[in-house]
C-alpha cells in the first residue's frame, strides 16, 4: 500500500519534471482513496510547484484545503505563496498573505521580508516597503540582509525620494552587518 511519504515523493518528482497536472491527480486520488492523507510536506510540494508554474489560484486553493484539513501552514508555504504573487505582480494578495501569516502565529523569515519588499518595490509602493523594513524586522527578530535595504534605497532615489532614501539608509546602518 502507498503511504503519504511515498505519494509525496512521487508528486515531488513529477513536479520537478514539470508534470504538475499528474502530481495534482495523485493528490486528488489521495483525497478520494483516503488511505494516505496529505501532510505539510505534500502541500508544500504542490503549492511550490503551482506557484512556480504561475498557477496561483490552484496554490491558493491548496492553502485553503490544507487549512480545512487541519494542517497548519508554515513559513515555507507562505513564502512560496508570497513569491508566487511577486511573479504575477499581485501586491495586494501578497500583503494579505503576509498579514494572514503573522496573525496565524507563523513567524516570517528574512526571505519573507525580502520577497515582500521586492513585490512592493515593483508595484511602486515604496513607502509601504520602507515601513515594512522599519517595523517588521524588529517585531519578529529578523535580520534583513543589507542588499534588501539597498534595493529599496535605489528605488527611492530613482523616484527622487531623497528623504525616504536617507531614512532607510540610517535604518540599514543601524540594523544590518557590513557585507
C-alpha positions in Angstrom: 0.0 0.0 0.0 1.1 3.5 -0.8 1.6 5.9 2.1 1.9 9.7 2.4 5.7 9.7 2.2 5.8 7.6 -1.0 3.0 9.5 -2.7 4.5 12.9 -1.8 7.9 11.8 -3.1 6.2 10.7 -6.3 4.4 14.1 -6.6 7.7 15.9 -5.9 9.4 14.0 -8.7 6.6 14.8 -11.1 6.5 18.4 -10.2 10.3 18.7 -10.7 9.8 17.2 -14.1 7.2 19.8 -15.0 4.4 17.3 -14.8 2.3 19.3 -12.3 -1.1 18.1 -13.6 -0.1 14.5 -12.9 1.1 15.4 -9.4 -2.2 17.1 -8.8 -4.0 13.9 -10.0 -2.2 11.9 -7.4 -3.2 14.4 -4.7 -6.8 14.2 -5.8 -6.7 10.4 -5.7 -5.2 10.6 -2.2 -8.3 12.5 -1.1 -10.7 10.1 -2.8 -9.0 6.9 -1.6 -8.5 8.2 2.0 -5.8 5.6 2.6 -2.9 8.2 2.8 -3.7 11.8 3.6 -1.7 14.8 2.5 0.5 16.3 5.1 2.6 19.6 5.4 5.2 18.3 3.0 2.6 17.2 0.5 1.0 20.6 0.5 4.4 22.3 0.4 5.5 20.4 -2.7 2.2 21.1 -4.5 2.0 24.8 -3.5 5.6 25.4 -4.6 5.1 23.7 -7.9 1.9 25.5 -8.7 3.4 28.9 -7.7 6.4 28.3 -9.9 4.1 27.4 -12.8 2.2 30.7 -12.2 -0.9 28.8 -11.1 -1.5 31.0 -8.1 -5.3 30.2 -8.0 -4.5 26.5 -7.7 -1.9 27.2 -5.0 -4.4 29.3 -3.0 -7.0 26.5 -3.3 -4.4 24.1 -1.8 -3.8 26.6 1.0 -7.5 26.6 1.8 -7.7 22.8 1.5 -4.7 22.5 3.8 -6.3 24.7 6.5 -9.6 22.8 6.1 -7.7 19.5 6.7 -6.2 20.9 9.9 -2.7 21.2 8.6 -1.1 24.4 9.8 0.8 26.3 7.0 4.4 27.1 7.9 6.8 29.9 6.8 7.9 28.0 3.7 4.3 27.6 2.5 3.6 31.3 3.0 7.0 32.2 1.4 6.1 30.2 -1.8 2.7 31.8 -2.0 4.0 35.3 -1.5 6.8 34.7 -4.0 4.1 33.5 -6.4 2.4 36.9 -6.1 5.7 38.6 -7.0 5.8 36.7 -10.3 2.2 37.8 -11.1 2.6 41.3 -9.7 -0.2 40.8 -7.1 1.0 43.1 -4.4 -2.4 43.2 -2.6 -2.6 39.5 -2.4 1.0 39.2 -1.1 0.2 41.7 1.7 -2.9 39.8 2.6 -0.9 36.5 2.8 1.7 38.2 4.9 -1.0 39.5 7.3 -2.6 36.0 7.5 0.8 34.5 8.1 1.6 36.8 11.0 -1.9 36.7 12.5 -1.9 32.9 12.5 1.3 32.9 14.5 3.7 31.9 11.8 7.0 33.8 12.2 8.1 35.4 9.0 11.7 34.9 7.9 14.3 37.2 6.2 13.2 35.5 2.9 9.5 36.5 3.6 10.5 40.2 4.1 12.9 40.2 1.1 10.3 38.9 -1.3 7.6 41.2 0.1 9.9 44.2 -0.3 10.6 43.2 -3.9 6.9 42.9 -4.6 6.1 46.3 -3.1 9.0 47.9 -4.9 7.9 46.5 -8.2 4.4 47.9 -7.5 6.0 51.3 -6.7 4.6 51.0 -3.2 7.9 52.3 -1.8 6.6 53.9 1.4 4.9 50.7 2.3 8.1 48.7 1.7 10.1 51.2 3.8 7.5 51.0 6.6 7.8 47.2 6.4 11.5 47.3 6.8 11.2 49.8 9.6 8.8 47.8 11.8 8.7 44.1 10.9 12.4 43.0 11.4 12.2 44.4 15.0 8.8 43.0 15.6 9.8 39.5 14.6 13.5 39.4 15.5 14.6 39.1 11.8 18.0 40.3 10.5 17.4 41.6 7.0 20.3 41.5 4.5 21.8 44.8 3.5 21.0 44.1 -0.2 17.3 44.3 0.6 17.7 47.8 2.1 19.9 48.8 -0.8 17.4 47.6 -3.4 14.7 49.7 -1.9 17.1 52.6 -1.3 17.9 52.7 -5.0 14.2 52.7 -5.9 13.6 55.7 -3.6 16.5 57.5 -5.3 15.1 56.6 -8.8 11.8 58.2 -7.7 13.6 61.3 -6.3 12.6 60.5 -2.8 15.8 61.5 -1.1 14.4 61.9 2.4 13.0 58.4 2.4 16.3 57.1 1.0 18.3 58.8 3.7 15.9 57.5 6.5 16.2 54.0 5.1 20.0 54.3 4.9 20.1 55.2 8.6 17.9 52.2 9.4 20.1 49.9 7.3 23.3 51.1 9.0 21.8 50.5 12.5 20.4 47.0 11.7 22.5 45.2 9.1 26.0 43.9 9.3 28.5 45.1 6.7 28.9 42.9 3.6 
